[in-house]
Amino acid sequence: AIKVNNSLDYQTNIPGIFAIGDVNIYPGKLKLILCGFHEATLMCQAAYKIINPGKRLVLKYTTVTGIDGFDGTRKEATKSVVKSID
């Protein structure tokens, strides 16, 4: 395992070198795939700041409300309604 300095950016003791996922170790580490995705997100943001000092990082995302079918019609996911959890 590779020790990282902290769980804020996952940088090793060598500046600009990061370790994420199964290869790293730090206090409180959970060995879950979800944690690896989280580590990758924070590491990429930290690396961006090193590569682009002073440049603002703008996060972008998209959502999908439906897809076009082969017949040209718009397909929507069926929406379930839960009336009670009893």
ZAGUNU-493019 format. One record per atom (N, C-alpha, C): x, y, z; atom name; residue in three letters; residue number from 1; chain. Coordinates in steps of 0.02 Angstrom, whole numbers, plus 50000, padded with zeros to 5 digits. Each point is the difference from the previous one (the first is absolute). Example, Ala and Ser with C-alpha at 12.3 -4.5 7.8 and 13.67 -1.06 7.14 Angstrom:
BEGIN
     X     Y     Z site code pos unit
 50660 49716 50390    N  ALA   1    A
 49955 50059 50000   CA  ALA   1    A
 50045 50060 50000    C  ALA   1    A
 49982 50053 49964    N  SER   2    A
 50042 50059 50003   CA  SER   2    A
 49961 50055 50037    C  SER   2    A
END
This chain:
BEGIN
     X     Y     Z site code pos unit
 50042 49941 50000    N  ALA   1    A
 49958 50059 50000   CA  ALA   1    A
 50044 50063 50000    C  ALA   1    A
 49974 50052 49971    N  ILE   2    A
 50035 50064 49996   CA  ILE   2    A
 49966 50048 50048    C  ILE   2    A
 50039 50028 50047    N  LYS   3    A
 49973 50047 50048   CA  LYS   3    A
 49991 50068 49968    C  LYS   3    A
 49942 50030 50012    N  VAL   4    A
 49988 50068 49976   CA  VAL   4    A
 50002 50048 50059    C  VAL   4    A
 50015 50064 49985    N  ASN   5    A
 50007 50049 50053   CA  ASN   5    A
 49935 50015 50036    C  ASN   5    A
 49945 50000 49963    N  ASN   6    A
 49934 50013 50030   CA  ASN   6    A
 49945 49976 49953    C  ASN   6    A
 49939 50001 50025    N  SER   7    A
 49944 49979 49959   CA  SER   7    A
 49963 50059 49970    C  SER   7    A
 50036 50056 49992    N  LEU   8    A
 49971 50059 49967   CA  LEU   8    A
 50019 50002 49927    C  LEU   8    A
 50061 49976 49983    N  ASP   9    A
 50022 50001 49930   CA  ASP   9    A
 50036 49936 49979    C  ASP   9    A
 50016 49955 50047    N  TYR  10    A
 50031 49935 49987   CA  TYR  10    A
 50069 50006 49968    C  TYR  10    A
 50035 50054 50017    N  GLN  11    A
 50068 50009 49975   CA  GLN  11    A
 50048 49961 50045    C  GLN  11    A
 50051 49972 49970    N  THR  12    A
 50051 49963 50038   CA  THR  12    A
 50051 50050 50027    C  THR  12    A
 50054 49974 50030    N  ASN  13    A
 50052 50044 50025   CA  ASN  13    A
 50042 50031 49943    C  ASN  13    A
 49986 49980 49939    N  ILE  14    A
 50033 50029 49941   CA  ILE  14    A
 49949 50048 49968    C  ILE  14    A
 50014 50066 50000    N  PRO  15    A
 49952 50048 49973   CA  PRO  15    A
 49980 49983 49928    C  PRO  15    A
 49935 50003 49988    N  GLY  16    A
 49974 49986 49933   CA  GLY  16    A
 49988 49927 49985    C  GLY  16    A
 50017 49956 50047    N  ILE  17    A
 49988 49928 49991   CA  ILE  17    A
 49944 49980 50047    C  ILE  17    A
 49948 49970 49972    N  PHE  18    A
 49940 49982 50038   CA  PHE  18    A
 49991 49924 50001    C  PHE  18    A
 49963 49976 50049    N  ALA  19    A
 49983 49929 50004   CA  ALA  19    A
 49927 49994 50021    C  ALA  19    A
 49960 49966 49959    N  ILE  20    A
 49929 49992 50015   CA  ILE  20    A
 49979 49928 49991    C  ILE  20    A
 49943 49984 50029    N  GLY  21    A
 49973 49932 49991   CA  GLY  21    A
 50033 49949 50045    C  GLY  21    A
 50006 49939 49974    N  ASP  22    A
 50025 49944 50040   CA  ASP  22    A
 50073 50008 50021    C  ASP  22    A
 50039 50042 49965    N  VAL  23    A
 50072 50004 50015   CA  VAL  23    A
 50017 50046 50058    C  VAL  23    A
 49954 50043 50021    N  ASN  24    A
 50019 50048 50052   CA  ASN  24    A
 49976 49978 50069    C  ASN  24    A
 50028 50032 50050    N  ILE  25    A
 49981 49988 50070   CA  ILE  25    A
 50003 50065 50038    C  ILE  25    A
 49952 50010 50044    N  TYR  26    A
 49997 50058 50044   CA  TYR  26    A
 49954 49984 50057    C  TYR  26    A
 50004 50036 50056    N  PRO  27    A
 49958 49985 50057   CA  PRO  27    A
 49925 50004 49983    C  PRO  27    A
 49962 49950 50018    N  GLY  28    A
 49928 49999 49989   CA  GLY  28    A
 49980 49976 49931    C  GLY  28    A
 50046 49976 49960    N  LYS  29    A
 49984 49978 49931   CA  LYS  29    A
 49950 49943 50001    C  LYS  29    A
 49950 50006 49957    N  LEU  30    A
 49951 49946 49990   CA  LEU  30    A
 50015 49969 49932    C  LEU  30    A
 50005 49935 49997    N  LYS  31    A
 50016 49966 49937   CA  LYS  31    A
 49935 49986 49962    C  LYS  31    A
 49971 50053 49974    N  LEU  32    A
 49938 49995 49961   CA  LEU  32    A
 50011 50033 49932    C  LEU  32    A
 49969 49973 49948    N  ILE  33    A
 50009 50029 49933   CA  ILE  33    A
 49975 50072 49998    C  ILE  33    A
 49947 50014 50038    N  LEU  34    A
 49974 50068 50003   CA  LEU  34    A
 50052 50049 50025    C  LEU  34    A
 50040 49978 50049    N  CYS  35    A
 50053 50043 50027   CA  CYS  35    A
 50053 50014 49947    C  CYS  35    A
 50014 49952 49957    N  GLY  36    A
 50047 50010 49945   CA  GLY  36    A
 49977 50054 49952    C  GLY  36    A
 49935 50001 49985    N  PHE  37    A
 49972 50052 49956   CA  PHE  37    A
 50007 50069 50034    C  PHE  37    A
 49986 50002 50065    N  HIS  38    A
 50006 50062 50038   CA  HIS  38    A
 50072 50025 50000    C  HIS  38    A
 50047 49954 50013    N  GLU  39    A
 50071 50018 50000   CA  GLU  39    A
 50021 50027 49932    C  GLU  39    A
 49976 49969 49946    N  ALA  40    A
 50018 50022 49932   CA  ALA  40    A
 49975 50071 49988    C  ALA  40    A
 49940 50015 50023    N  THR  41    A
 49972 50067 49990   CA  THR  41    A
 50042 50053 50035    C  THR  41    A
 50016 49988 50064    N  LEU  42    A
 50040 50049 50037   CA  LEU  42    A
 50071 50005 49973    C  LEU  42    A
 50028 49944 49980    N  MET  43    A
 50068 50000 49973   CA  MET  43    A
 50003 50040 49935    C  MET  43    A
 49951 49990 49956    N  CYS  44    A
 49998 50037 49937   CA  CYS  44    A
 49995 50075 50011    C  CYS  44    A
 49960 50020 50048    N  GLN  45    A
 49995 50072 50015   CA  GLN  45    A
 50066 50027 50026    C  GLN  45    A
 50035 49962 50042    N  ALA  46    A
 50065 50022 50026   CA  ALA  46    A
 50052 50004 49944    C  ALA  46    A
 50000 49950 49955    N  ALA  47    A
 50047 50000 49944   CA  ALA  47    A
 49986 50059 49953    C  ALA  47    A
 49936 50015 49989    N  TYR  48    A
 49981 50057 49958   CA  TYR  48    A
 50030 50064 50027    C  TYR  48    A
 49997 50008 50067    N  LYS  49    A
 50028 50061 50031   CA  LYS  49    A
 50075 50005 49991    C  LYS  49    A
 50034 49943 49999    N  ILE  50    A
 50073 50000 49989   CA  ILE  50    A
 50016 50016 49927    C  ILE  50    A
 49963 49970 49955    N  ILE  51    A
 50011 50010 49928   CA  ILE  51    A
 49980 50070 49978    C  ILE  51    A
 49946 50026 50029    N  ASN  52    A
 49973 50066 49981   CA  ASN  52    A
 49997 50046 50060    C  ASN  52    A
 50057 50022 50027    N  PRO  53    A
 49998 50043 50060   CA  PRO  53    A
 49962 50065 49987    C  PRO  53    A
 49956 50016 50046    N  GLY  54    A
 49963 50063 49994   CA  GLY  54    A
 49939 49996 49955    C  GLY  54    A
 49993 49946 49962    N  LYS  55    A
 49943 49994 49955   CA  LYS  55    A
 49941 49968 50037    C  LYS  55    A
 49941 50027 49990    N  ARG  56    A
 49940 49976 50034   CA  ARG  56    A
 49977 49934 49969    C  ARG  56    A
 49982 49953 50043    N  LEU  57    A
 49974 49936 49978   CA  LEU  57    A
 49924 50004 49998    C  LEU  57    A
 49972 49988 49941    N  VAL  58    A
 49927 50002 49992   CA  VAL  58    A
 49976 49929 49990    C  VAL  58    A
 49959 49976 50046    N  LEU  59    A
 49972 49933 49994   CA  LEU  59    A
 49937 50003 49958    C  LEU  59    A
 49993 49953 49954    N  LYS  60    A
 49942 49997 49957   CA  LYS  60    A
 49968 49931 50006    C  LYS  60    A
 49935 49998 49993    N  TYR  61    A
 49965 49936 50002   CA  TYR  61    A
 49940 50003 49954    C  TYR  61    A
 49974 49942 49984    N  THR  62    A
 49940 49997 49959   CA  THR  62    A
 49951 49951 50032    C  THR  62    A
 49937 50007 49982    N  THR  63    A
 49950 49951 50020   CA  THR  63    A
 49963 49979 49937    C  THR  63    A
 49972 49942 50002    N  VAL  64    A
 49964 49973 49943   CA  VAL  64    A
 49927 49990 50020    C  VAL  64    A
 49954 50029 49963    N  THR  65    A
 49929 49992 50015   CA  THR  65    A
 49969 49945 49958    C  THR  65    A
 50031 49979 49949    N  GLY  66    A
 49973 49948 49957   CA  GLY  66    A
 50048 49989 49942    C  GLY  66    A
 49985 49949 49961    N  ILE  67    A
 50041 49986 49941   CA  ILE  67    A
 49955 49990 49940    C  ILE  67    A
 50028 50013 49941    N  ASP  68    A
 49963 49990 49939   CA  ASP  68    A
 50004 49927 49980    C  ASP  68    A
 49941 49970 49986    N  GLY  69    A
 49998 49931 49979   CA  GLY  69    A
 50017 49994 49926    C  GLY  69    A
 50008 49938 49977    N  PHE  70    A
 50017 49988 49930   CA  PHE  70    A
 49944 50024 49954    C  PHE  70    A
 49939 50004 50026    N  ASP  71    A
 49943 50022 49958   CA  ASP  71    A
 49992 50076 50002    C  ASP  71    A
 50045 50036 50033    N  GLY  72    A
 49998 50072 50002   CA  GLY  72    A
 49959 50029 50057    C  GLY  72    A
 49967 49958 50039    N  THR  73    A
 49961 50025 50056   CA  THR  73    A
 50043 50007 50062    C  THR  73    A
 49979 50044 50045    N  ARG  74    A
 50037 50012 50062   CA  ARG  74    A
 49979 49949 50052    C  ARG  74    A
 50048 49966 50030    N  LYS  75    A
 49987 49948 50050   CA  LYS  75    A
 50016 50028 50068    C  LYS  75    A
 49954 49994 50046    N  GLU  76    A
 50009 50022 50069   CA  GLU  76    A
 49998 49940 50046    C  GLU  76    A
 50038 50003 50054    N  ALA  77    A
 49998 49947 50050   CA  ALA  77    A
 49932 50002 50036    C  ALA  77    A
 49975 49942 50018    N  THR  78    A
 49938 49998 50038   CA  THR  78    A
 50013 50026 50070    C  THR  78    A
 49954 50040 50024    N  LYS  79    A
 50008 50030 50066   CA  LYS  79    A
 49955 49964 50050    C  LYS  79    A
 50030 49972 50051    N  SER  80    A
 49962 49966 50052   CA  SER  80    A
 49988 50048 50058    C  SER  80    A
 49942 49993 50030    N  VAL  81    A
 49982 50041 50058   CA  VAL  81    A
 49989 49954 50059    C  VAL  81    A
 50036 50013 50054    N  VAL  82    A
 49991 49961 50061   CA  VAL  82    A
 49952 50039 50045    C  VAL  82    A
 49942 49970 50013    N  LYS  83    A
 49950 50035 50041   CA  LYS  83    A
 50012 49991 50074    C  LYS  83    A
 50032 49945 50018    N  SER  84    A
 50011 49986 50071   CA  SER  84    A
 50059 49953 50007    C  SER  84    A
 50036 50006 50055    N  ILE  85    A
 50055 49954 50013   CA  ILE  85    A
 49981 49947 50051    C  ILE  85    A
 49936 49998 50019    N  ASP  86    A
 49977 49950 50048   CA  ASP  86    A
 49998 49931 49969    C  ASP  86    A
END
